[in-house]
Structure formats: structure tokens, C-alpha cells
């Protein structure tokens, strides 16, 4: 029986920069900028980055603003 604790990394789904860009409908450069500015947490794997799906969801939730 698995003993999954809160914050267990094995349950995290990681996305590539290209997948995040497609999901957010922005360019890959925009995603790289968000990662390098610290606005979007990422894990470096070799020469590429992986972003947790939960972090993308959280970023999008906190980015909404009322234009009215």
C-alpha cells in the first residue's frame, strides 16, 4: 500500500515549456520569461525546464484581474 504524504513528488504531473505555452496560449519565450523572473516555479532537468501542472493552475488563478 503506497504511503503518499502531502507534497509527495511522485504524484506531481510535470509539463514541458511547450506544453505550458500551449495551455496558456502564449509563446515559449513568455513561459521562459515567467520562469526566469520567478513568477512560475520550475524544475531544471538537464538543459530544459519542467513546470508542475499545479503551479500552472495556481499561476493562472492568481493572475486574473477585474478590468471593469
N, CA, C and O atoms as CSV, one atom per row, in Angstrom:
chain,resi,resn,atom,element,x,y,z
A,1,UNK,N,N,0.843,-1.184,0.000
A,1,UNK,CA,C,0.000,0.000,0.000
A,1,UNK,C,C,0.888,1.247,0.000
A,1,UNK,O,O,1.730,1.395,0.886
A,2,UNK,N,N,0.716,2.166,-0.995
A,2,UNK,CA,C,1.572,3.344,-1.038
A,2,UNK,C,C,1.310,4.285,0.132
A,2,UNK,O,O,0.176,4.450,0.581
A,3,UNK,N,N,2.375,4.887,0.605
A,3,UNK,CA,C,2.256,5.852,1.704
A,3,UNK,C,C,2.515,7.246,1.160
A,3,UNK,O,O,3.578,7.822,1.391
A,4,UNK,N,N,1.543,7.786,0.438
A,4,UNK,CA,C,1.683,9.121,-0.153
A,4,UNK,C,C,1.435,10.184,0.898
A,4,UNK,O,O,0.341,10.305,1.451
A,5,UNK,N,N,2.477,10.947,1.157
A,5,UNK,CA,C,2.379,12.052,2.106
A,5,UNK,C,C,2.070,13.323,1.331
A,5,UNK,O,O,2.352,13.398,0.135
A,6,UNK,N,N,1.495,14.322,1.993
A,6,UNK,CA,C,1.296,15.596,1.298
A,6,UNK,C,C,2.628,16.108,0.771
A,6,UNK,O,O,3.640,16.078,1.471
A,7,UNK,N,N,2.615,16.579,-0.469
A,7,UNK,CA,C,3.835,17.069,-1.077
A,7,UNK,C,C,4.673,15.971,-1.713
A,7,UNK,O,O,5.813,16.216,-2.108
A,8,UNK,N,N,4.124,14.757,-1.817
A,8,UNK,CA,C,4.833,13.638,-2.434
A,8,UNK,C,C,5.065,13.935,-3.911
A,8,UNK,O,O,4.106,14.097,-4.665
A,9,UNK,N,N,6.305,14.009,-4.324
A,9,UNK,CA,C,6.673,14.405,-5.682
A,9,UNK,C,C,6.227,13.378,-6.725
A,9,UNK,O,O,6.089,13.720,-7.899
A,10,UNK,N,N,5.999,12.126,-6.317
A,10,UNK,CA,C,5.622,11.091,-7.275
A,10,UNK,C,C,4.228,11.323,-7.863
A,10,UNK,O,O,3.890,10.755,-8.902
A,11,UNK,N,N,3.437,12.138,-7.215
A,11,UNK,CA,C,2.086,12.408,-7.701
A,11,UNK,C,C,2.010,13.655,-8.579
A,11,UNK,O,O,0.948,13.961,-9.121
A,12,UNK,N,N,3.120,14.377,-8.728
A,12,UNK,CA,C,3.130,15.629,-9.473
A,12,UNK,C,C,3.225,15.336,-10.965
A,12,UNK,O,O,4.028,14.508,-11.393
A,13,UNK,N,N,2.390,16.029,-11.763
A,13,UNK,CA,C,2.492,15.906,-13.214
A,13,UNK,C,C,3.261,17.116,-13.726
A,13,UNK,O,O,2.848,18.259,-13.531
A,14,UNK,N,N,4.390,16.847,-14.387
A,14,UNK,CA,C,5.222,17.914,-14.913
A,14,UNK,C,C,4.947,18.129,-16.390
A,14,UNK,O,O,4.716,17.176,-17.134
A,15,UNK,N,N,4.973,19.394,-16.812
A,15,UNK,CA,C,4.751,19.777,-18.195
A,15,UNK,C,C,6.013,20.409,-18.762
A,15,UNK,O,O,6.784,21.034,-18.034
A,16,UNK,N,N,6.216,20.244,-20.056
A,16,UNK,CA,C,7.328,20.918,-20.717
A,16,UNK,C,C,6.955,22.379,-20.929
A,16,UNK,O,O,5.795,22.765,-20.783
A,17,UNK,N,N,7.949,23.183,-21.273
A,17,UNK,CA,C,7.698,24.598,-21.558
A,17,UNK,C,C,6.726,24.719,-22.734
A,17,UNK,O,O,5.838,25.571,-22.716
A,18,UNK,N,N,6.887,23.878,-23.747
A,18,UNK,CA,C,5.993,23.915,-24.905
A,18,UNK,C,C,4.555,23.578,-24.507
A,18,UNK,O,O,3.615,24.199,-25.003
A,19,UNK,N,N,4.377,22.599,-23.617
A,19,UNK,CA,C,3.031,22.239,-23.153
A,19,UNK,C,C,2.405,23.367,-22.343
A,19,UNK,O,O,1.214,23.646,-22.480
A,20,UNK,N,N,3.213,24.021,-21.493
A,20,UNK,CA,C,2.705,25.156,-20.704
A,20,UNK,C,C,2.300,26.292,-21.637
A,20,UNK,O,O,1.252,26.911,-21.452
A,21,UNK,N,N,3.137,26.563,-22.640
A,21,UNK,CA,C,2.838,27.635,-23.598
A,21,UNK,C,C,1.536,27.351,-24.339
A,21,UNK,O,O,0.720,28.253,-24.527
A,22,UNK,N,N,1.341,26.109,-24.758
A,22,UNK,CA,C,0.110,25.748,-25.470
A,22,UNK,C,C,-1.103,25.871,-24.547
A,22,UNK,O,O,-2.159,26.350,-24.960
A,23,UNK,N,N,-0.945,25.438,-23.304
A,23,UNK,CA,C,-2.036,25.501,-22.331
A,23,UNK,C,C,-2.447,26.945,-22.040
A,23,UNK,O,O,-3.634,27.247,-21.923
A,24,UNK,N,N,-1.450,27.838,-21.923
A,24,UNK,CA,C,-1.712,29.236,-21.607
A,24,UNK,C,C,-1.952,30.084,-22.857
A,24,UNK,O,O,-2.340,31.248,-22.762
A,25,UNK,N,N,-1.715,29.483,-24.033
A,25,UNK,CA,C,-1.836,30.188,-25.308
A,25,UNK,C,C,-0.930,31.411,-25.386
A,25,UNK,O,O,-1.347,32.506,-25.766
A,26,UNK,N,N,0.323,31.180,-25.011
A,26,UNK,CA,C,1.369,32.198,-25.118
A,26,UNK,C,C,2.573,31.546,-25.791
A,26,UNK,O,O,2.570,30.341,-26.044
A,27,UNK,N,N,3.597,32.337,-26.080
A,27,UNK,CA,C,4.796,31.778,-26.704
A,27,UNK,C,C,5.665,31.081,-25.652
A,27,UNK,O,O,5.525,31.315,-24.451
A,28,UNK,N,N,6.563,30.220,-26.135
A,28,UNK,CA,C,7.506,29.562,-25.235
A,28,UNK,C,C,8.398,30.604,-24.557
A,28,UNK,O,O,8.773,30.441,-23.395
A,29,UNK,N,N,8.737,31.670,-25.280
A,29,UNK,CA,C,9.580,32.716,-24.701
A,29,UNK,C,C,8.889,33.361,-23.501
A,29,UNK,O,O,9.553,33.696,-22.520
A,30,UNK,N,N,7.583,33.538,-23.559
A,30,UNK,CA,C,6.836,34.100,-22.429
A,30,UNK,C,C,6.942,33.178,-21.220
A,30,UNK,O,O,7.122,33.646,-20.096
A,31,UNK,N,N,6.831,31.880,-21.445
A,31,UNK,CA,C,6.947,30.920,-20.341
A,31,UNK,C,C,8.362,30.974,-19.755
A,31,UNK,O,O,8.525,30.993,-18.535
A,32,UNK,N,N,9.392,31.000,-20.624
A,32,UNK,CA,C,10.764,31.106,-20.131
A,32,UNK,C,C,10.944,32.378,-19.306
A,32,UNK,O,O,11.620,32.358,-18.277
A,33,UNK,N,N,10.347,33.478,-19.748
A,33,UNK,CA,C,10.451,34.745,-19.022
A,33,UNK,C,C,9.811,34.613,-17.636
A,33,UNK,O,O,10.378,35.077,-16.647
A,34,UNK,N,N,8.639,33.987,-17.561
A,34,UNK,CA,C,7.963,33.786,-16.274
A,34,UNK,C,C,8.809,32.929,-15.342
A,34,UNK,O,O,8.883,33.196,-14.143
A,35,UNK,N,N,9.445,31.901,-15.891
A,35,UNK,CA,C,10.292,31.022,-15.085
A,35,UNK,C,C,11.515,31.782,-14.582
A,35,UNK,O,O,11.834,31.730,-13.394
A,36,UNK,N,N,12.198,32.484,-15.479
A,36,UNK,CA,C,13.417,33.195,-15.086
A,36,UNK,C,C,13.145,34.349,-14.134
A,36,UNK,O,O,14.004,34.689,-13.320
A,37,UNK,N,N,11.961,34.960,-14.219
A,37,UNK,CA,C,11.596,36.051,-13.303
A,37,UNK,C,C,11.105,35.528,-11.951
A,37,UNK,O,O,10.876,36.312,-11.031
A,38,UNK,N,N,10.943,34.214,-11.827
A,38,UNK,CA,C,10.490,33.630,-10.578
A,38,UNK,C,C,8.982,33.667,-10.388
A,38,UNK,O,O,8.486,33.340,-9.311
A,39,UNK,N,N,8.249,34.062,-11.421
A,39,UNK,CA,C,6.795,34.126,-11.313
A,39,UNK,C,C,6.146,32.754,-11.455
A,39,UNK,O,O,5.045,32.529,-10.952
A,40,UNK,N,N,6.826,31.837,-12.139
A,40,UNK,CA,C,6.318,30.491,-12.359
A,40,UNK,C,C,7.403,29.508,-11.923
A,40,UNK,O,O,8.446,29.413,-12.570
A,41,UNK,N,N,7.163,28.770,-10.821
A,41,UNK,CA,C,8.183,27.828,-10.336
A,41,UNK,C,C,8.441,26.719,-11.365
A,41,UNK,O,O,7.517,26.253,-12.033
A,42,UNK,N,N,9.698,26.309,-11.482
A,42,UNK,CA,C,10.060,25.253,-12.428
A,42,UNK,C,C,11.219,24.444,-11.880
A,42,UNK,O,O,11.945,24.885,-10.989
A,43,UNK,N,N,11.374,23.255,-12.430
A,43,UNK,CA,C,12.477,22.368,-12.088
A,43,UNK,C,C,13.350,22.254,-13.319
A,43,UNK,O,O,12.854,22.029,-14.423
A,44,UNK,N,N,14.640,22.409,-13.133
A,44,UNK,CA,C,15.556,22.272,-14.261
A,44,UNK,C,C,15.961,20.802,-14.391
A,44,UNK,O,O,16.418,20.186,-13.428
A,45,UNK,N,N,15.787,20.252,-15.589
A,45,UNK,CA,C,16.170,18.876,-15.877
A,45,UNK,C,C,17.144,18.936,-17.051
A,45,UNK,O,O,16.743,19.127,-18.198
A,46,UNK,N,N,18.405,18.774,-16.750
A,46,UNK,CA,C,19.420,18.937,-17.789
A,46,UNK,C,C,19.413,20.373,-18.277
A,46,UNK,O,O,19.618,21.305,-17.500
A,47,UNK,N,N,19.173,20.546,-19.584
A,47,UNK,CA,C,19.144,21.901,-20.151
A,47,UNK,C,C,17.720,22.426,-20.330
A,47,UNK,O,O,17.528,23.522,-20.858
A,48,UNK,N,N,16.728,21.660,-19.898
A,48,UNK,CA,C,15.337,22.090,-20.082
A,48,UNK,C,C,14.644,22.273,-18.735
A,48,UNK,O,O,15.177,21.905,-17.688
A,49,UNK,N,N,13.458,22.843,-18.785
A,49,UNK,CA,C,12.676,23.085,-17.575
A,49,UNK,C,C,11.401,22.257,-17.608
A,49,UNK,O,O,10.862,21.962,-18.675
A,50,UNK,N,N,10.932,21.890,-16.431
A,50,UNK,CA,C,9.637,21.245,-16.277
A,50,UNK,C,C,8.862,22.044,-15.235
A,50,UNK,O,O,9.407,22.470,-14.217
A,51,UNK,N,N,7.577,22.235,-15.520
A,51,UNK,CA,C,6.717,23.022,-14.643
A,51,UNK,C,C,5.584,22.128,-14.167
A,51,UNK,O,O,4.959,21.428,-14.963
A,52,UNK,N,N,5.327,22.153,-12.883
A,52,UNK,CA,C,4.249,21.329,-12.342
A,52,UNK,C,C,2.896,21.879,-12.815
A,52,UNK,O,O,2.681,23.089,-12.875
A,53,UNK,N,N,2.010,20.962,-13.144
A,53,UNK,CA,C,0.678,21.341,-13.608
A,53,UNK,C,C,-0.055,22.163,-12.540
A,53,UNK,O,O,-0.793,23.094,-12.860
A,54,UNK,N,N,0.157,21.809,-11.275
A,54,UNK,CA,C,-0.474,22.553,-10.174
A,54,UNK,C,C,0.031,23.992,-10.114
A,54,UNK,O,O,-0.737,24.910,-9.825
A,55,UNK,N,N,1.328,24.189,-10.387
A,55,UNK,CA,C,1.885,25.542,-10.373
A,55,UNK,C,C,1.320,26.389,-11.513
A,55,UNK,O,O,1.104,27.590,-11.349
A,56,UNK,N,N,1.080,25.763,-12.666
A,56,UNK,CA,C,0.461,26.481,-13.791
A,56,UNK,C,C,-0.953,26.893,-13.404
A,56,UNK,O,O,-1.350,28.038,-13.622
A,57,UNK,N,N,-1.711,25.966,-12.832
A,57,UNK,CA,C,-3.085,26.268,-12.401
A,57,UNK,C,C,-3.101,27.406,-11.391
A,57,UNK,O,O,-3.920,28.321,-11.487
A,58,UNK,N,N,-2.192,27.345,-10.419
A,58,UNK,CA,C,-2.121,28.382,-9.381
A,58,UNK,C,C,-1.752,29.737,-9.984
A,58,UNK,O,O,-2.324,30.763,-9.616
A,59,UNK,N,N,-0.802,29.735,-10.903
A,59,UNK,CA,C,-0.400,30.986,-11.549
A,59,UNK,C,C,-1.587,31.611,-12.287
A,59,UNK,O,O,-1.822,32.816,-12.190
A,60,UNK,N,N,-2.326,30.790,-13.017
A,60,UNK,CA,C,-3.469,31.309,-13.770
A,60,UNK,C,C,-4.568,31.828,-12.841
A,60,UNK,O,O,-5.189,32.852,-13.125
A,61,UNK,N,N,-4.811,31.124,-11.731
A,61,UNK,CA,C,-5.834,31.563,-10.772
A,61,UNK,C,C,-5.486,32.924,-10.173
A,61,UNK,O,O,-6.358,33.777,-10.007
A,62,UNK,N,N,-4.210,33.121,-9.850
A,62,UNK,CA,C,-3.813,34.368,-9.191
A,62,UNK,C,C,-3.559,35.507,-10.188
A,62,UNK,O,O,-3.317,36.642,-9.777
A,63,UNK,N,N,-3.612,35.214,-11.490
A,63,UNK,CA,C,-3.324,36.230,-12.491
A,63,UNK,C,C,-4.564,36.976,-12.983
A,63,UNK,O,O,-4.450,37.970,-13.700
A,64,UNK,N,N,-5.732,36.501,-12.601
A,64,UNK,CA,C,-6.944,37.173,-13.054
A,64,UNK,C,C,-7.079,38.532,-12.370
A,64,UNK,O,O,-6.769,38.679,-11.188
A,65,UNK,N,N,-7.540,39.512,-13.126
A,65,UNK,CA,C,-7.833,40.807,-12.521
A,65,UNK,C,C,-9.094,41.372,-13.162
A,65,UNK,O,O,-9.443,41.033,-14.293
A,66,UNK,N,N,-9.756,42.222,-12.431
A,66,UNK,CA,C,-11.023,42.802,-12.872
A,66,UNK,C,C,-10.732,44.059,-13.678
A,66,UNK,O,O,-10.246,45.055,-13.142
A,67,UNK,N,N,-11.033,44.003,-14.960
A,67,UNK,CA,C,-10.765,45.145,-15.843
A,67,UNK,C,C,-11.917,46.140,-15.839
A,67,UNK,O,O,-11.818,47.194,-16.468
A,68,UNK,N,N,-12.994,45.832,-15.153
A,68,UNK,CA,C,-14.168,46.675,-15.146
A,68,UNK,C,C,-14.059,47.705,-14.119
A,68,UNK,O,O,-14.969,48.520,-13.963
